[in-house]
Amino acid sequence: MVNLENWPLFVWTIADGLMCVPRTDVMTQTYEFQDALRHIDKTPQNGVYALIDAQRDLWWGR
């Protein structure tokens, strides 16, 4: 857990997709940046989301 609210930490990378840390299970179909954002938007799960490789998609406007 990453803070006083006991919210889980989710990390997205282009290589691994979106996963909950420290577990290694990946959320299915979240390897693409837009798919990860859709998943985050639709999930009722509160958490801290770190989008590690997002600058590539934000910079190029994908």
Z-matrix of the N, CA and C atoms (Angstrom, degrees):
N
C 1 1.446
C 2 1.521 1 108.78
N 3 1.301 2 116.15 1 144.91
C 4 1.453 3 119.15 2 -168.64
C 5 1.522 4 115.59 3 -105.02
N 6 1.311 5 117.85 4 -8.47
C 7 1.457 6 117.65 5 -178.59
C 8 1.519 7 111.76 6 -156.52
N 9 1.315 8 117.27 7 -175.31
C 10 1.461 9 121.68 8 -177.16
C 11 1.523 10 113.34 9 -67.67
N 12 1.307 11 117.58 10 -18.45
C 13 1.465 12 121.71 11 177.91
C 14 1.521 13 112.21 12 -83.66
N 15 1.320 14 117.29 13 -3.88
C 16 1.465 15 122.99 14 -177.66
C 17 1.527 16 112.89 15 59.43
N 18 1.315 17 116.04 16 36.23
C 19 1.456 18 120.55 17 175.52
C 20 1.518 19 109.73 18 -81.84
N 21 1.315 20 118.00 19 142.78
C 22 1.467 21 120.28 20 178.16
C 23 1.527 22 111.45 21 -74.94
N 24 1.322 23 115.37 22 157.77
C 25 1.453 24 122.44 23 176.87
C 26 1.521 25 108.79 24 -100.67
N 27 1.328 26 116.02 25 126.41
C 28 1.452 27 122.47 26 175.73
C 29 1.520 28 107.80 27 -113.49
N 30 1.327 29 116.50 28 135.94
C 31 1.464 30 121.40 29 179.96
C 32 1.523 31 108.19 30 -124.24
N 33 1.340 32 115.24 31 133.55
C 34 1.459 33 120.83 32 175.08
C 35 1.516 34 109.27 33 -115.64
N 36 1.329 35 115.03 34 131.10
C 37 1.461 36 121.90 35 170.18
C 38 1.521 37 107.20 36 -133.14
N 39 1.305 38 115.48 37 156.14
C 40 1.460 39 119.46 38 179.94
C 41 1.530 40 111.17 39 -64.94
N 42 1.317 41 117.17 40 -28.54
C 43 1.464 42 121.15 41 -178.79
C 44 1.525 43 112.61 42 -79.40
N 45 1.338 44 116.79 43 -35.55
C 46 1.461 45 120.21 44 -172.40
C 47 1.517 46 114.96 45 -110.03
N 48 1.308 47 118.75 46 -15.35
C 49 1.454 48 120.88 47 -174.12
C 50 1.519 49 109.58 48 78.13
N 51 1.318 50 116.96 49 -162.30
C 52 1.457 51 122.60 50 -177.41
C 53 1.522 52 109.39 51 -91.63
N 54 1.335 53 116.39 52 126.57
C 55 1.460 54 119.96 53 178.62
C 56 1.520 55 110.42 54 -141.39
N 57 1.313 56 114.56 55 155.25
C 58 1.452 57 122.17 56 177.14
C 59 1.524 58 108.52 57 -90.41
N 60 1.321 59 116.42 58 126.09
C 61 1.461 60 121.89 59 -178.10
C 62 1.526 61 108.21 60 -96.37
N 63 1.309 62 122.27 61 136.45
C 64 1.452 63 128.16 62 13.13
C 65 1.520 64 114.26 63 -90.87
N 66 1.329 65 118.67 64 -1.01
C 67 1.463 66 118.99 65 177.03
C 68 1.513 67 109.21 66 -65.08
N 69 1.302 68 116.92 67 162.31
C 70 1.460 69 120.25 68 -177.54
C 71 1.522 70 112.58 69 -114.34
N 72 1.341 71 117.95 70 8.21
C 73 1.456 72 119.14 71 179.27
C 74 1.529 73 109.35 72 -76.55
N 75 1.334 74 114.97 73 132.37
C 76 1.459 75 122.22 74 -176.05
C 77 1.521 76 109.02 75 -97.44
N 78 1.340 77 116.23 76 138.87
C 79 1.457 78 120.48 77 174.47
C 80 1.533 79 107.09 78 -68.95
N 81 1.301 80 117.20 79 129.70
C 82 1.464 81 120.47 80 -175.17
C 83 1.519 82 111.46 81 -63.44
N 84 1.301 83 115.60 82 144.91
C 85 1.457 84 125.44 83 176.20
C 86 1.531 85 112.78 84 55.93
N 87 1.329 86 116.82 85 45.60
C 88 1.459 87 120.88 86 177.00
C 89 1.526 88 112.05 87 -125.10
N 90 1.311 89 117.35 88 22.32
C 91 1.466 90 120.15 89 -179.65
C 92 1.527 91 111.93 90 -73.57
N 93 1.314 92 116.97 91 -33.30
C 94 1.462 93 121.22 92 177.02
C 95 1.527 94 109.10 93 -82.65
N 96 1.327 95 116.81 94 143.86
C 97 1.457 96 122.61 95 -177.10
C 98 1.536 97 111.88 96 -56.88
N 99 1.328 98 116.66 97 -47.53
C 100 1.468 99 120.22 98 -179.21
C 101 1.529 100 111.51 99 -63.15
N 102 1.320 101 117.45 100 -37.13
C 103 1.469 102 120.75 101 178.34
C 104 1.526 103 111.04 102 -66.69
N 105 1.322 104 116.80 103 -38.21
C 106 1.469 105 120.52 104 177.67
C 107 1.521 106 110.39 105 -64.96
N 108 1.334 107 116.88 106 -42.20
C 109 1.467 108 119.88 107 177.75
C 110 1.524 109 111.87 108 -63.17
N 111 1.318 110 116.99 109 -40.17
C 112 1.474 111 120.54 110 176.78
C 113 1.523 112 110.86 111 -61.83
N 114 1.327 113 115.90 112 -43.09
C 115 1.466 114 120.44 113 179.53
C 116 1.531 115 110.43 114 -62.26
N 117 1.325 116 117.15 115 -45.06
C 118 1.462 117 121.50 116 179.95
C 119 1.529 118 110.20 117 -62.41
N 120 1.323 119 116.81 118 -41.34
C 121 1.460 120 121.49 119 -179.58
C 122 1.528 121 112.20 120 -64.66
N 123 1.323 122 117.16 121 -38.33
C 124 1.466 123 121.62 122 -174.73
C 125 1.528 124 114.19 123 -85.40
N 126 1.330 125 117.88 124 -22.58
C 127 1.463 126 119.41 125 -174.15
C 128 1.532 127 111.71 126 -76.81
N 129 1.316 128 117.45 127 141.82
C 130 1.466 129 119.88 128 174.81
C 131 1.532 130 112.14 129 -82.27
N 132 1.322 131 117.43 130 -2.37
C 133 1.461 132 122.95 131 -176.39
C 134 1.529 133 111.49 132 -72.41
N 135 1.323 134 116.51 133 118.05
C 136 1.461 135 119.72 134 170.23
C 137 1.512 136 108.12 135 -73.66
N 138 1.306 137 116.37 136 151.28
C 139 1.450 138 119.74 137 178.82
C 140 1.511 139 111.27 138 174.74
N 141 1.301 140 115.04 139 176.63
C 142 1.457 141 122.69 140 173.76
C 143 1.517 142 106.27 141 -104.76
N 144 1.329 143 116.10 142 126.13
C 145 1.456 144 121.52 143 -175.77
C 146 1.521 145 109.64 144 -114.13
N 147 1.324 146 116.56 145 121.51
C 148 1.463 147 122.26 146 177.10
C 149 1.525 148 107.42 147 -108.78
N 150 1.329 149 116.40 148 115.46
C 151 1.461 150 122.02 149 -178.62
C 152 1.528 151 107.57 150 -101.50
N 153 1.325 152 115.65 151 90.28
C 154 1.462 153 122.83 152 -168.59
C 155 1.528 154 113.31 153 -65.10
N 156 1.311 155 118.97 154 -46.42
C 157 1.465 156 122.02 155 -175.10
C 158 1.528 157 112.83 156 -100.38
N 159 1.312 158 118.21 157 20.29
C 160 1.463 159 121.38 158 -173.68
C 161 1.516 160 113.47 159 -68.16
N 162 1.317 161 119.01 160 -26.21
C 163 1.456 162 120.38 161 -176.50
C 164 1.521 163 112.02 162 -59.15
N 165 1.311 164 117.74 163 -30.67
C 166 1.468 165 120.95 164 178.10
C 167 1.517 166 109.94 165 -61.83
N 168 1.317 167 117.97 166 -46.31
C 169 1.454 168 121.81 167 -178.06
C 170 1.525 169 111.68 168 -76.58
N 171 1.305 170 117.94 169 -34.49
C 172 1.462 171 120.69 170 178.65
C 173 1.530 172 110.76 171 -70.52
N 174 1.322 173 116.76 172 -40.19
C 175 1.468 174 121.11 173 -178.20
C 176 1.514 175 111.86 174 -68.50
N 177 1.334 176 117.08 175 -42.90
C 178 1.460 177 121.03 176 -176.64
C 179 1.518 178 112.52 177 -88.64
N 180 1.314 179 117.56 178 -3.92
C 181 1.454 180 121.03 179 175.59
C 182 1.501 181 115.48 180 68.12
N 183 1.311 182 116.43 181 39.01
C 184 1.471 183 119.17 182 179.74
C 185 1.482 184 111.48 183 -77.43
